[in-house]
Amino acid sequence: MRAVTTQDERTEPGLLTPDVPRRWAPAVFGVVPPGASRRRPGDIVSVGIAALLVVITALGADDLAAVEVRIFDLLDGFPEWAQTWAEIAYRAGTVGTVVVLLVALLASKRFRLTAIIAAAGALSWVSAMELRDLVDTEPERNAAGLVVDGSVPEYPVVVLAVATTILLVAAPYLLRPARRLVFASLAMGAIGAVFAIAGLPDDVVGALALGWGVASVFRLVVGTPAATPSKTQVDEALVGLGVDVVDLELADAQVWGETRFTATAPDGGAVSVEVIGRDAADAHLLAKVWRSIWFKDSGPTLALTRTQQLEHRAYLLLLAERVGVPVSSVVIAGIGGARETAVLVLREPGGVPLTEVDAGDVTDAVLDNTWHNLNLLHDARLAHGQMRAANILLRPDGTTAFVEFAHASSTAPAERCTRDAVELLVTTTALVGDDRALAAALRARGRDGLAEVLPMLEPAALSTPTRDELHADKGRLKGLREKGAELTGETSVELVKLRRVSATDILLAAGTILGVYLLLGELAGIDWSTTFNDAEWGWVAIAALLSFGPPFTGSVALMGSVAVPLPFKPVLGEQFANNFTGLIGGTAATTALVIRFFQKQGQKVAVAVSSGVLNSLAGGVVQITLVVVGLVITGDEFTPSSTGGKKIVGLVIGAIVIAAVGLAIALFVPKFRALVRARAGPQWDAAEANLRGILSTPRKALMLFGGNVATQVLFALVLDAALHAYGESLPLLQIIVINSLASVIGGMAPVPGGMGVIEAGLIAGFTAAGIPQSEAVAATFTARLFTAYLPPIWGWFALQWLRRNDYV
């Protein structure tokens, strides 16, 4: 038996071009079919290995070994003509290859791919420059005499790192001959870099590792065609296993780490081919680790090899079939083809996914049969893992079948089986409504069984796809719990804690670490016993009084962000209360308070959200404008400080590049573009409508932008008074620039109030402007005492006042 395909079907998607009329543009890029560009789990492993190599080479880069000096002397002693050819090879293999690639991209009108590659190159350049400044090998190498034509070998070799990233990101889009040529050119460039002494061998290895790591990170974000095997490879594997199918095509729905194909048997039956690549073992291991970090239940049993995964998947299906559950029938599982492609061939049970069935066809009998099949699975101690509507088929005879056992597990604990029941209940609720879904669950599991499900009706108990589908209707689970409690006679339902940590916990920890790291760099060498001794308390009092000004001007800006009139006193109270809610709950708590305040004022949620967007946007525009104007006027008065100012500057540059890369991804990657449109579209529309109302009233626009300008000026005046308290001063515009930059950096850090980060930014800015470090530290903490540390106290009182007067 052999796989049957046509000549066209043997074309390799993403590697070879189809038979099209010749054109002058270079034919070096393959066709990437829809769904073929996906994230590759192996890239996560690549990032880990690359990071380890970078750390190892970086630790040894600024500590010259005797062997490195001997290597340098050996290379420096080569004839001039040899070094010239090595320089040519280095430049041709890096810059030359990248230029040729970009020309081919533009000639082929691959503008989206050009943007992706350019964004990857920019990210790599920033990473290489930051690493070079961090390691800083130049002083030691200069002292050791490792100088060639006035410069020392650099760690890492920046040009090589950037070229490596660009070429590795672009390679999967190239035809096989072009891809091989690119890799050969990169190898030539790396060897040329060594012999041209652009870097020592460790420097070259570090550059290659950095470029490889950045490329892997980028591919994880935007996806890569390298994650999807071609039809030719799968066809060869099927031939080797003696499987006879036709119409082999890439399936619409894909699973991370695997590739799904659909086909047709000679008798016309539906066949699915699950291809488990070498990435699949990585995917399962990483998923296991991920679940172990986030959840108390780490998920199905781990299979480390492709063969084990195939056999385990087939074993689960055979067990399910043995206990009477209609599932996919195993045809064969094995490894075939010249590339040793692992495939699992299944005959599908037939039927239509419930996602494609009219709600009227999902009768009570269908619901009962679905629950019956799930109970059979659980009686055999099998857990399905993803009881979604897409994985439940409605067959012509009215019965149901289960497919997709990629997340299933044997000898499953009771909690994992209960998760199946939770997901099936949520799935059927979306199809037939709460009452019928709960009634079916009650018939299938009984009162006690349903009572076991209710405490786990929370997002953490659902699979990721179901959780994403539920995102727009977060209140459904609470309603289900309440109705289920009425059916079971429960007075209250206490949720089971399924998560170990939350994303907020990790972000706050990361932000705190960043703040501490930056702040420690600014506090080096400070004698705290004398820092505040010489304070002029009159200026400290002035700083304290001025610190009450920003809530007033912020109130004016907020009133200008909506077209309807608002009373000033409650708005002022809300601004003071933000100091408390922002400290205890960050941006989420502040946003919730604003939305609640607007609702109490009779406004819609969309207006509240859009006003927040407009106010933040206006504040950002004001800050950027003030920074640009201030830098143009006072830019030559700043000098990077030796205590950490370079870190701050590097962080700002890195943030700008990362923001640009993120914008490019959002604009040019269809999946992310659709996600941004779905999430931000409604808010943007509401903000646009709100903006029209504001712009039609010049007074509102003046309040919006004028209030934000006044707020920045008042914060700068607080800093100015704090500087005067320690005998120092700066021009007000220069202080505004410093404060705005520090606020931008603090806003990026996921820590309430930007604490630690803003302090580091202010100290770095002051020292760069010529203020002695001890005075800069004293002024910064004095100002922050009145603008960040104490305001939550009276913010709490303001929140209580708002509650008593029914404003929130």
Secondary structure, DSSP 4 states (H G I P E B T S, - for coil): ------TGGGS-TTTS--S----SS---B----TT--B--THHHHHHHHHHHHHHHHHHHHTS--HHHHHHHHHHHTS-HHHHHHHHHHHHIIIIIHHHHHHHHHHHTT-HHHHHHHHHHHHHHHHHHHHHHHHH--HHHHHHTT--BTTB---SS-HHHHHHHHHHHHHGGGB-HHHHHHHHHHHHHHHHHHHHTTSS-HHHHHHHHHHHHHHHHHHHHHH-BGGGS--HHHHHHHHHHHT---EEEEE-SS--TTEEEEEEE-TTS-EEEEEEE-HHHHHHHHHHHHHHHHHBSS--SPP--SHHHHHHHHHHHHHHHHHTT--BPEEEEEEEETTTTEEEEEEE----EEGGGS-GGG--HHHHHHHHHHHHHHHHTT-B-S---GGGEEEPTTS-EEE---TT-BSS--HHHHHHHHHHHHHHHHHHH-HHHHHHHHHHHHHHHHHHHHGGG-SGGGS-HHHHHHTGGGTTHHHHHHHHHHHHHT-S--PPP--BS--HHHHHHHHHHHHHHHHHHHHSTT--TTTTTTT--HHHHHHHHHHTTHHHHHHHHHHHHTSSS---HHHHHHHHHHHHHHHHHHHHHHHHHHHHHHHHHTT--HHHHHHHHHHHHHHHHHHHHHHHHHHHHHHGGG----TTTHHHHHHHHHHHHHHHHHHHHHHHH-HHHHHHHHHHHHHHHHHHHHHHHHHHTSHHHHHHHHHHHHHHHHHHHHHHHHHHHHTT----HHHHHHHHHHHHHHHHHSSSGGGTTHHHHHHHHHHHHTT--HHHHHHHHHHHHIIIIISHHHHHHHHHHHHHHTT--
